[in-house]
Amino acid sequence: MKIKKIRDIFPNINVARFNMAVWQKSGEDLLCLIGREVAAPGKIGEPDSGKLKLFELDENSEIIKEKIIWNPIEGISLEDPRALELPDENLIIGLTAVLRDENGHNIPYPAIVKIESFNSWRDELPPFLIIDTFGPGKNLTPIKKDIYIFRPESSDYFHKLLIFSLKSQTPEKLDDIQFPTDLPWASWRIGTTMPPIWLNSNEALFIVHGISIKNIDGKEKYIYNIGRGKLIREKNKFTAIIGKDPILTPDDFLDINGLPLTEELHPESRRVIYSCGGVIKKNSQDILSLYVNVGDKKTFEVELSLNELKKDLF
């Protein structure tokens, strides 16, 4: 996959800023990002707890506003937002809420925030709804109005995701999506990144992440990659076709000397590239701007051709 451009969104910043949800305001060139800001890595077994911040970027991707919209509170951390803008300008944000139980264990649950009108939003995160109907899980991703997808915390779901609807206060399971288990770049797990891009009412471009485990210098490390697929909806049944090769790997983020563009937040255990957000900008209809977390440390805007992403899938 040919990369058209890579741009460091937050240069010269000493804290980690990563896993950015993104959307573009209706009728404007302004981009909005919500992501994590983490001052220091969590201890082993602990989440990398940090703030959620809102950033507004102009047409040149320069930051014109930033604001803390949520601070961690005792026993609760919010992570990895994914934003879906609806035609009426309402906004749905999927989150992972990490809750500390009475025994001191950190348990992730999918969570949802709804913003009824971005233009009237006061820049504080509204109350979030925790979805505990299906047990613990991560990476809640809105895919349509009232339809969501997430990965339950079970080995049965290492290559499978759960889809549910929420039209009232009671979530209803619709389906499971089965992913292939024989992809070398996703041999351990596979899951969502940004919300799918619906090309018509039943077919969407589906950007996913995959994880494999490799022995590097005598240590087992989790190696992240980003891939592409086609999500197909037939009424309330969903299937996914995943491309056999990744579109982005950690080696795409090396400098001319072969050194990483940024250090890893957890170099002892991971090589991370991940994404929670992407957007087709109003002035670039053939380009997907994907906001890629590199190393759980920095965010890069990566421009990819939509035609190349769709090739052999649509």
Beta strands, then each sheet from edge to edge (+ up, - down):
strand 1: 3-8
strand 2: 16-24
strand 3: 31-38
strand 4: 51-57
strand 5: 63-70
strand 6: 76-85
strand 7: 91-100
strand 8: 106-115
strand 9: 129-130
strand 10: 137-144
strand 11: 147-152
strand 12: 160-165
strand 13: 172-178
strand 14: 189-192
strand 15: 197-198
strand 16: 203-216
strand 17: 219-234
strand 18: 237-242
strand 19: 270-271
strand 20: 273-279
strand 21: 287-294
strand 22: 298-305
sheet 1: 1+ 22- 21+ 20-
sheet 2: 2+ 3- 4+ 5-
sheet 3: 6+ 7- 8+ 9-
sheet 4: 10+ 11- 12+ 13-
sheet 5: 14+ 16- 15+
sheet 6: 14+ 16- 17+ 18-
sheet 7: 14+ 16- 17+ 19+
end
